[in-house]
Amino acid sequence: MLVENKFSKYLLYALGEIILVVIGILIAVAINNSQQQKITLKKEQTYLKGLQQEFITSQRKLNELLEVNKQNYVGVKTILETISNPTVSLNEKQFSELLFRSFSSDISFNANNSLLNEIINSGSLKDIANDTLRVLLTNWESTLEDVARQEQELGVQRVRVLDMFRTNEYSIKTIFEQTNPNSELNYHKADSNVSNLNLLKSLEFENNMLMFYLTSKATETSHYTPLMNELNSILALLETEIK
């Protein structure tokens, strides 16, 4: 074409070839992007469904923990009201049952985070498209750390009450005998048991019980309830994102 002075036709031909190559590349890129997007969406859905199951389990655990914590501080409140009201009295069995109900169970929220930790550690959190959900999942671990610190403080207050029974004045055995919590101990009621009722006259006992009550209530109102709200928000977002 150049010899025959048909340069313009050659140029058009060359441009056409280039355009065809470019179109082919764009089509290939589009197909690859589409396939990659499908893979990412499938991966995201797998993660979302797995996270939903994890947070449902955590929700059940937290509901159970809220009930245990409430049982603890309600029992302590009853004892405190008895201490402050001279017209109300408890017998040994009633007192033992309240003590056992309030202090037999430790408090610790063990969330199911295996998949979430794997997603975060592998850098796959970016595959979750919903920005709000991604932020909540990112902040979840720090929220749990804050809750754990409060639970640790509650544990300290619980131990301070229990330590009052590690002396010669008061008896854990009396509590076991009155409530019979564990038949494997094979405890038999003695003719004369050490009474724990004098604790109701102890200012140290009252102070420790009050600190435990306040810490337990704060655990519920300032930590467990907000945690449940956050957990429910995550579950609601997961529900909307799962196809």
C-alpha positions, 0 to 999 in steps of 0.5 A: 500500500505504501508503494502504491501511495495508499498510506491512508488505507494502510493507516486505517487498516493498522488502526483497525487492527489495534482497535481489535486487539484493544477490544479483545484485551478489554473483553478478556479483562471484563471476563476475568473481572466478572469471574473474580467478582463471582469468586469474591461474592461467593467467598463473602457469602461463605464468610457472612453465613459462617459469621452469622452462626458464630454470632448467634452462638455468642448471642445465646452465650451472652443471654445465658450470662446476663441471666447468671449475672442477674441471679448473682446481684439479685441474691446479693441485693436480698442479703443487703436489704436484710442487713439494712432492715432489722425487722427482716431476718434470714435463717441459716438455710435461707442465707446459705441458699442466697450465698450459693446462688450469688457466688457459685458461678463465675462470670466470663463471656467466651465469644465464638470468634474463630472465623472472625479472627481468621478473616481479620488475620488473613486480610479478608475483611476487605471482601465484606462489602458493607462498610458499617458491618466491616467497622463493627467487625473490626471493633468487636475484638476491642469491645470484648477486651473492655468487657473482659477487664470489667469481668476481671474486676467483678472477679476481684470483688467476688473473691473478696467476699469468698475470702471471708469464708477462708477463716476459722470464723465462718464455714463454707461447709455449712453452705454446702450442707444447707444447700446440698449442691454436690452429692459427690462430696458426701457431706453429712450434717453435723450435730453442730454447724458453724453458723454464718449468720454473724456475717450479717452483722459484719461491716466488712462483709456488708462493704464487700457485698455492696462493692460486688453488687455495684460492680455486677450491676455495672457489668450488666448496664455498662458492658453486657447490655451495650455488647448485646446491642452491638451483637444484635446490630451485627446479626441484623447487618449479616441478615441483610447481606446474606443472599 
